[in-house]
């Protein structure tokens, strides 16, 4: 269906509308491309040519307002990308002819791609979203966009027109999942269609303009074996984690921001039997479990009147009524820690969760502090007993200074000695130095201790495999 009648006579590319009209200075004299050639070059996402970005941006400033006058924007937003590209190609050629702007073949392709990204996608972010090497995108206002490649941050050449342009993209992201971001609600967690996690914070909380942080969801499914290939852990550590998943151990994944906790959780969850019922609880759903019987729960922020909020604590309580075999909590960050521990202690073994901490012992301390946030009045010894009874393993992952994410500790929670939770390291990463390229050199070392969950592994027929992995 056509976008709408332009109401003007179509003209040949680069030709003046009337012989009597004064000739405007042309930007560049180059052969005019055929519209069919342009459509062949318009890619699904991303900008192809960067050499003439300034010329394309200047043309876009002139062309875009003219397009919005001639099309039905609502109808365009619901059209398939290829069909919209075809109709935009004709209109863009007409406007370029009217304005007597000369763009070569690649520049016209880039202009149409930019217009498509603005109308259907996330505007300037589309090229870096399409770049598989980029793992994180950080928009710090309209003129500063950083990306992470290979564990290292670098500034990109992507910019927005102004704060309003960034806000437009932010609203497009949150509106897709029924959330909002405005002055009354300046913080928002959201997700993209591919599962990538998004955090948005806007003025007055963000002083230098709207800030968007995107953790991209990898297209390649990450498995524990794949993490061995990329040297995130050793084969023996991989074997122990597989046994932990099969033997229904309660596992807490600990690490700093961007260390790979969610990726490891996704990989570990692949060990869950396909006959089990899994309930996942997250602030913004990003876990990608492969099992057939998964119920995904997501928190809800308060509405304009300040009511209607559904927290992780309420979802954990509700999950217990849903007959789950396992509960997976995307991130433990507050009062829900108490409910999660109780769930682990009341028959829902094999549950997983993540937590922000720098070392396994710190993870236990943080967990203890979060239980106190729940308002339940328990002596410290009782809280620690809950933690030691609930948890079996703590897996510590870290993003190191060479950009590689490594599992630095696999620590077993053994029990209690007096008022102290006792633990033992099963594996740890020992740093030896670095090579000429700055890559860290080190070894994954087994402590060769007998795990206290050996009997549980034997119950599942995995005792011998566990001993082989430890030795």
C-alpha positions as CSV (number, residue, x, y, z in Angstrom):
1,X,0.0,0.0,0.0
2,X,1.5,3.4,-0.9
3,X,2.6,5.6,1.9
4,X,0.7,8.6,0.5
5,X,0.5,10.8,-2.6
6,X,3.4,13.2,-2.6
7,X,1.2,15.7,-4.5
8,X,4.1,16.7,-6.7
9,X,5.2,15.8,-10.2
10,X,8.1,13.3,-10.1
11,X,11.3,14.5,-11.7
12,X,14.4,12.8,-13.0
13,X,17.2,12.6,-10.4
14,X,19.3,15.7,-10.4
15,X,17.1,17.6,-12.9
16,X,15.5,21.0,-12.0
17,X,11.7,21.1,-11.5
18,X,11.3,24.0,-14.0
19,X,13.5,25.5,-16.7
20,X,12.6,28.9,-15.4
21,X,13.6,28.2,-11.8
22,X,17.1,29.5,-10.7
23,X,19.7,26.8,-10.5
24,X,20.9,26.0,-7.0
25,X,24.6,25.1,-6.5
26,X,25.0,21.4,-6.6
27,X,26.9,19.6,-3.9
28,X,28.6,17.1,-6.2
29,X,28.5,16.1,-9.9
30,X,28.4,12.4,-10.2
31,X,26.4,9.8,-12.2
32,X,22.9,9.4,-11.0
33,X,22.2,5.9,-9.7
34,X,19.2,3.8,-10.7
35,X,16.7,3.2,-7.9
36,X,16.8,-0.5,-8.3
37,X,20.6,-0.5,-7.7
38,X,20.0,1.4,-4.5
39,X,17.5,-1.1,-3.2
40,X,20.0,-3.9,-4.0
41,X,22.5,-2.2,-1.7
42,X,20.2,-1.2,1.2
43,X,21.2,-3.7,3.9
44,X,19.0,-5.0,6.7
45,X,20.8,-2.9,9.3
46,X,23.8,-0.7,9.6
47,X,25.5,2.0,7.5
48,X,27.6,0.7,4.7
49,X,29.8,3.6,3.7
50,X,31.5,5.8,6.3
51,X,33.7,7.9,4.0
52,X,30.9,10.4,3.2
53,X,29.1,10.3,6.5
54,X,29.1,14.1,6.8
55,X,27.5,14.5,3.3
56,X,24.9,12.0,4.1
57,X,24.1,13.6,7.5
58,X,23.7,17.0,5.9
59,X,21.4,15.6,3.2
60,X,19.4,13.8,5.9
61,X,18.7,17.1,7.7
62,X,17.1,18.4,4.5
63,X,15.4,15.2,3.3
64,X,13.9,13.9,6.5
65,X,11.5,16.8,7.2
66,X,10.3,16.6,3.6
67,X,9.6,12.9,3.8
68,X,7.6,13.3,7.0
69,X,5.4,15.8,5.1
70,X,4.7,13.4,2.3
71,X,4.1,10.1,4.0
72,X,1.8,8.6,6.6
73,X,4.3,8.0,9.5
74,X,1.9,5.6,11.3
75,X,1.4,3.5,8.2
76,X,5.1,3.5,7.5
77,X,6.0,2.2,11.0
78,X,3.9,-0.9,10.3
79,X,5.3,-1.7,6.9
80,X,7.9,-4.4,6.1
81,X,11.4,-3.0,5.9
82,X,11.9,-4.0,2.3
83,X,8.6,-2.5,1.1
84,X,9.3,0.7,3.0
85,X,12.8,0.9,1.5
86,X,11.3,0.6,-2.0
87,X,8.9,3.5,-1.5
88,X,11.4,5.6,0.3
89,X,13.8,5.2,-2.6
90,X,11.4,6.9,-5.0
91,X,10.6,9.7,-2.6
92,X,14.2,10.3,-1.7
93,X,15.2,10.5,-5.3
94,X,12.5,13.0,-5.9
95,X,13.5,15.2,-3.0
96,X,17.1,15.1,-3.9
97,X,16.2,16.2,-7.4
98,X,14.0,19.1,-6.1
99,X,16.8,20.3,-3.7
100,X,19.4,19.6,-6.4
101,X,21.6,17.6,-4.0
102,X,23.9,15.1,-5.6
103,X,24.7,11.9,-3.7
104,X,26.5,9.0,-5.2
105,X,25.2,5.4,-5.1
106,X,26.7,4.5,-1.8
107,X,25.6,7.7,-0.2
108,X,22.0,7.3,-1.3
109,X,22.1,3.8,0.1
110,X,23.4,5.1,3.5
111,X,20.8,7.9,3.5
112,X,17.9,5.4,2.9
113,X,19.3,3.1,5.6
114,X,19.5,5.9,8.1
115,X,15.9,6.9,7.3
116,X,14.8,3.3,7.7
117,X,16.7,3.0,11.0
118,X,15.0,6.1,12.3
119,X,11.5,5.0,11.2
120,X,11.6,1.3,12.1
121,X,14.7,0.7,14.3
122,X,16.8,2.5,16.9
123,X,18.2,5.1,14.7
124,X,22.0,5.7,15.0
125,X,22.3,2.7,17.2
126,X,21.4,0.2,14.5
127,X,24.9,-0.1,13.0
128,X,26.5,-1.0,16.3
129,X,23.6,-3.3,17.3
130,X,24.3,-5.2,14.1
131,X,28.1,-5.5,14.9
132,X,28.6,-8.9,16.5
133,X,31.9,-7.8,17.9
134,X,30.2,-5.2,20.2
135,X,29.0,-6.5,23.5
136,X,28.0,-3.3,25.3
137,X,26.7,0.1,24.1
138,X,26.8,3.1,26.3
139,X,25.1,6.3,25.2
140,X,26.2,9.2,27.4
141,X,24.1,12.0,26.0
142,X,23.7,12.8,22.2
143,X,27.4,13.3,21.3
144,X,29.2,10.5,23.2
145,X,28.5,6.8,22.5
146,X,31.0,4.2,23.8
147,X,31.1,0.5,22.8
148,X,32.9,-2.5,24.3
149,X,34.8,-4.8,21.9
150,X,36.9,-7.6,23.2
151,X,36.4,-6.5,26.8
152,X,37.8,-3.0,26.0
153,X,35.8,0.3,25.9
154,X,36.2,2.6,22.9
155,X,34.4,5.6,21.7
156,X,32.4,5.1,18.5
157,X,31.6,7.6,15.7
158,X,27.9,7.3,16.3
159,X,26.1,10.5,17.4
160,X,22.5,11.8,17.9
161,X,21.2,15.1,16.8
162,X,20.3,16.3,20.3
163,X,18.8,15.2,23.6
164,X,15.3,15.0,22.0
165,X,16.6,12.5,19.5
166,X,18.0,10.3,22.3
167,X,14.7,10.5,24.2
168,X,12.8,9.5,21.1
169,X,14.9,6.3,20.8
170,X,14.6,5.6,24.5
171,X,10.8,5.9,24.4
172,X,10.7,3.6,21.4
173,X,12.6,1.0,23.4
174,X,10.5,1.1,26.5
175,X,7.1,1.4,24.8
176,X,7.6,-2.0,23.1
177,X,7.3,-3.7,26.5
178,X,4.7,-1.5,28.0
179,X,7.0,0.7,30.1
180,X,7.6,4.4,30.2
181,X,10.5,6.8,30.9
182,X,9.8,10.5,31.7
183,X,10.4,13.1,34.4
184,X,8.0,11.3,36.8
185,X,9.8,7.9,36.1
186,X,13.3,8.8,35.0
187,X,14.7,5.3,35.6
188,X,13.7,2.2,33.5
189,X,15.0,-1.3,32.9
190,X,13.9,-2.7,29.5
191,X,14.9,-5.2,26.8
192,X,15.2,-5.3,23.1
193,X,13.5,-7.8,20.8
194,X,16.6,-10.1,20.7
195,X,16.7,-10.2,24.5
196,X,19.5,-7.6,25.0
197,X,19.2,-5.8,28.4
198,X,18.7,-2.0,28.5
199,X,18.9,0.5,31.3
200,X,17.7,4.1,30.7
201,X,18.2,7.1,33.0
202,X,17.2,10.6,31.9
203,X,17.3,14.2,33.3
204,X,17.1,15.4,36.0
205,X,18.9,12.4,37.3
206,X,21.3,12.2,34.3
207,X,22.8,15.7,34.2
208,X,24.4,15.6,30.8
209,X,21.4,14.2,28.9
210,X,19.6,10.9,28.5
211,X,21.8,7.9,29.1
212,X,21.2,4.5,27.6
213,X,23.2,1.3,28.5
214,X,22.6,-1.8,26.4
215,X,24.1,-5.2,27.2
216,X,23.8,-7.0,23.9
217,X,22.5,-10.5,23.8
218,X,25.0,-12.8,21.8
219,X,23.6,-14.4,18.7
220,X,25.8,-17.5,19.3
221,X,24.5,-19.8,22.1
222,X,27.1,-19.9,24.8
223,X,27.7,-23.3,26.3
224,X,30.0,-24.5,29.1
225,X,32.1,-26.3,26.4
226,X,32.3,-23.1,24.4
227,X,33.5,-21.2,27.5
228,X,36.3,-23.8,27.8
229,X,37.3,-23.1,24.1
230,X,37.5,-19.4,24.9
231,X,39.6,-20.1,28.0
232,X,37.0,-18.8,30.4
233,X,37.6,-22.0,32.5
234,X,39.4,-25.3,32.4
235,X,37.9,-28.6,31.1
236,X,37.9,-29.9,34.7
237,X,36.0,-26.9,36.0
238,X,33.5,-27.3,33.1
239,X,33.0,-31.0,34.2
240,X,32.3,-30.0,37.8
241,X,29.8,-27.3,36.8
242,X,28.0,-29.8,34.5
243,X,27.8,-32.2,37.5
244,X,26.5,-29.4,39.7
245,X,23.7,-28.8,37.2
246,X,22.8,-32.5,36.8
247,X,23.0,-33.2,40.6
248,X,20.7,-30.3,41.4
249,X,23.1,-28.2,43.5
250,X,22.0,-24.7,44.5
251,X,24.5,-22.5,42.7
252,X,25.2,-18.8,43.2
253,X,27.1,-17.0,40.5
254,X,29.1,-14.0,41.8
255,X,30.9,-11.3,39.9
256,X,31.2,-7.6,39.1
257,X,29.3,-5.6,36.5
258,X,29.8,-6.9,33.0
259,X,31.8,-9.9,34.3
260,X,29.6,-12.4,32.4
261,X,27.3,-13.6,35.2
262,X,24.2,-13.9,33.1
263,X,26.1,-15.6,30.2
264,X,27.4,-18.2,32.6
265,X,23.9,-18.6,34.1
266,X,22.5,-19.3,30.7
267,X,25.2,-21.8,30.0
268,X,24.8,-23.6,33.3
269,X,21.0,-23.8,32.9
270,X,21.5,-26.0,29.8
271,X,22.3,-28.8,32.3
272,X,18.8,-28.8,33.6
273,X,16.7,-31.8,32.6
274,X,14.1,-31.1,29.9
275,X,11.4,-32.7,32.0
276,X,11.7,-30.2,34.8
277,X,9.5,-27.1,35.3
278,X,11.6,-24.0,35.6
279,X,10.4,-20.5,36.8
280,X,12.7,-17.6,36.0
281,X,12.4,-14.2,37.8
282,X,14.0,-11.1,36.5
283,X,13.7,-7.3,36.4
284,X,14.1,-7.3,32.7
285,X,13.8,-10.7,31.1
286,X,17.0,-11.7,29.4
287,X,17.6,-15.3,30.2
288,X,17.4,-17.5,27.2
289,X,16.7,-21.0,28.5
290,X,16.4,-23.9,25.9
291,X,14.2,-26.2,28.0
292,X,10.5,-26.6,26.8
293,X,8.9,-26.0,30.2
294,X,9.9,-22.5,31.3
295,X,7.7,-19.9,32.9
296,X,9.3,-16.4,32.7
297,X,8.3,-13.8,35.3
298,X,9.2,-10.1,35.1
299,X,8.9,-7.4,37.7
300,X,6.6,-4.4,37.1
301,X,7.4,-0.8,38.0
302,X,4.8,1.5,39.7
303,X,2.3,3.4,37.5
304,X,1.8,7.1,37.3
305,X,-0.1,7.1,40.6
306,X,2.8,5.3,42.3
307,X,0.9,2.0,42.7
308,X,0.9,-1.3,41.0
309,X,4.5,-2.2,41.5
310,X,5.4,-5.9,41.6
311,X,8.8,-6.6,43.1
312,X,11.1,-9.7,42.8
313,X,10.1,-10.5,46.4
314,X,6.5,-10.9,45.5
315,X,7.3,-12.9,42.4
316,X,9.5,-15.3,44.4
317,X,6.6,-15.9,46.8
318,X,4.3,-16.4,43.9
319,X,6.7,-18.8,42.2
320,X,6.6,-21.1,45.2
321,X,2.8,-21.6,44.5
322,X,3.5,-22.6,40.8
323,X,5.0,-26.0,41.5
324,X,8.5,-25.3,40.2
325,X,11.2,-27.9,40.1
326,X,13.8,-25.1,39.9
327,X,13.7,-21.3,40.5
328,X,16.2,-19.2,38.6
329,X,16.6,-15.6,39.9
330,X,18.3,-13.3,37.4
331,X,19.9,-11.1,40.0
332,X,19.6,-11.2,43.8
333,X,19.8,-7.6,45.0
334,X,17.5,-7.1,48.0
335,X,14.8,-8.5,50.2
336,X,14.1,-11.4,47.8
337,X,17.2,-13.1,49.1
338,X,15.3,-14.3,52.2
339,X,12.5,-15.9,50.1
340,X,15.1,-17.4,47.7
341,X,17.0,-19.0,50.6
342,X,13.8,-20.4,52.0
343,X,12.8,-21.8,48.6
344,X,16.2,-23.5,48.3
345,X,15.7,-25.0,51.8
346,X,12.2,-26.3,51.2
347,X,12.7,-28.7,48.3
348,X,13.5,-26.5,45.4
349,X,17.0,-27.7,45.0
350,X,18.9,-27.1,41.8
351,X,18.1,-23.4,41.9
352,X,20.4,-20.7,40.5
353,X,20.9,-17.0,41.0
354,X,23.5,-14.2,40.4
355,X,24.8,-11.6,42.8
356,X,27.3,-8.7,42.6
357,X,30.4,-9.4,44.6
358,X,34.2,-9.5,44.1
359,X,35.0,-12.7,46.0
360,X,33.1,-15.7,47.2
361,X,33.3,-14.7,50.8
362,X,32.0,-11.3,50.0
363,X,29.1,-12.9,48.2
364,X,28.1,-14.7,51.5
365,X,28.4,-11.4,53.4
366,X,26.2,-9.6,50.8
367,X,23.7,-12.3,50.9
368,X,23.5,-12.1,54.7
369,X,23.0,-8.3,54.5
370,X,20.2,-8.7,51.9
371,X,18.4,-11.0,54.3
372,X,18.5,-8.3,56.9
373,X,16.9,-5.9,54.3
374,X,13.8,-8.2,54.2
375,X,12.8,-7.0,57.7
376,X,12.8,-10.5,59.2
377,X,14.2,-10.3,62.7
378,X,16.7,-13.2,62.9
379,X,19.9,-13.5,64.8
380,X,23.1,-13.5,62.7
381,X,23.7,-17.2,63.5
382,X,20.3,-18.2,62.2
383,X,20.7,-16.2,59.0
384,X,24.1,-17.8,58.4
385,X,22.6,-21.2,59.0
386,X,20.0,-20.5,56.4
387,X,22.7,-19.5,53.9
388,X,24.9,-22.5,54.6
389,X,22.0,-24.9,54.4
390,X,20.7,-23.4,51.1
391,X,23.9,-22.9,49.0
392,X,26.1,-25.6,47.7
393,X,28.4,-23.8,45.3
394,X,29.6,-20.2,44.6
395,X,31.1,-19.6,41.2
396,X,33.1,-16.4,41.0
397,X,33.6,-14.9,37.5
398,X,35.7,-11.8,36.7
399,X,36.4,-9.6,33.7
400,X,40.2,-9.1,33.9
401,X,42.3,-6.2,32.6
402,X,43.0,-8.0,29.3
403,X,39.3,-8.0,28.6
404,X,38.9,-11.8,29.1
405,X,36.3,-13.1,31.5
406,X,37.6,-15.9,33.6
407,X,36.1,-18.1,36.4
408,X,38.5,-17.3,39.2
409,X,37.0,-19.6,41.9
410,X,34.6,-22.5,42.3
411,X,34.0,-22.5,46.0
412,X,31.9,-25.0,47.9
413,X,29.8,-24.0,51.0
414,X,30.6,-26.8,53.4
415,X,28.6,-25.9,56.5
416,X,29.0,-24.1,59.9
417,X,31.7,-24.0,62.5
418,X,30.3,-22.1,65.4
419,X,28.8,-18.9,64.0
420,X,31.0,-18.9,60.8
421,X,30.1,-20.3,57.4
422,X,32.9,-22.6,56.3
423,X,33.9,-22.9,52.6
424,X,36.5,-24.7,50.6
425,X,37.9,-23.8,47.1
426,X,37.6,-26.6,44.6
427,X,39.3,-24.6,41.8
428,X,40.9,-21.2,41.5
429,X,42.8,-19.2,38.8
430,X,46.4,-18.4,39.6
431,X,47.9,-15.4,37.8
432,X,51.5,-15.9,36.5
433,X,52.1,-12.7,34.4
434,X,51.4,-11.4,30.9
435,X,52.7,-11.9,27.4
436,X,54.0,-9.3,25.0
437,X,50.5,-8.5,23.8
438,X,49.2,-7.7,27.2
439,X,47.2,-11.0,27.6
440,X,47.3,-12.4,31.1
441,X,49.0,-15.7,31.7
442,X,47.7,-18.0,34.4
443,X,46.5,-21.5,35.3
444,X,43.3,-23.0,36.5
445,X,44.3,-25.1,39.5
446,X,42.3,-27.9,41.2
447,X,42.8,-28.0,45.0
448,X,42.2,-31.8,44.8
449,X,39.9,-31.6,47.8
450,X,37.1,-34.1,48.1
451,X,33.8,-32.2,47.5
452,X,31.4,-32.5,50.4
453,X,28.6,-33.0,47.7
454,X,30.3,-36.3,46.6
455,X,27.5,-38.4,48.0
456,X,24.9,-36.4,46.2
457,X,26.9,-36.8,42.9
458,X,27.0,-40.5,43.5
459,X,23.3,-40.6,44.0
460,X,22.9,-39.2,40.5
461,X,25.6,-41.7,39.2
462,X,28.2,-38.9,38.8
463,X,30.6,-39.7,41.6
464,X,33.3,-41.2,39.5
465,X,33.2,-38.3,37.0
466,X,33.5,-35.8,39.8
467,X,36.6,-37.5,41.3
468,X,38.2,-37.6,37.8
469,X,37.5,-33.9,37.4
470,X,39.0,-33.0,40.8
471,X,42.2,-35.1,40.2
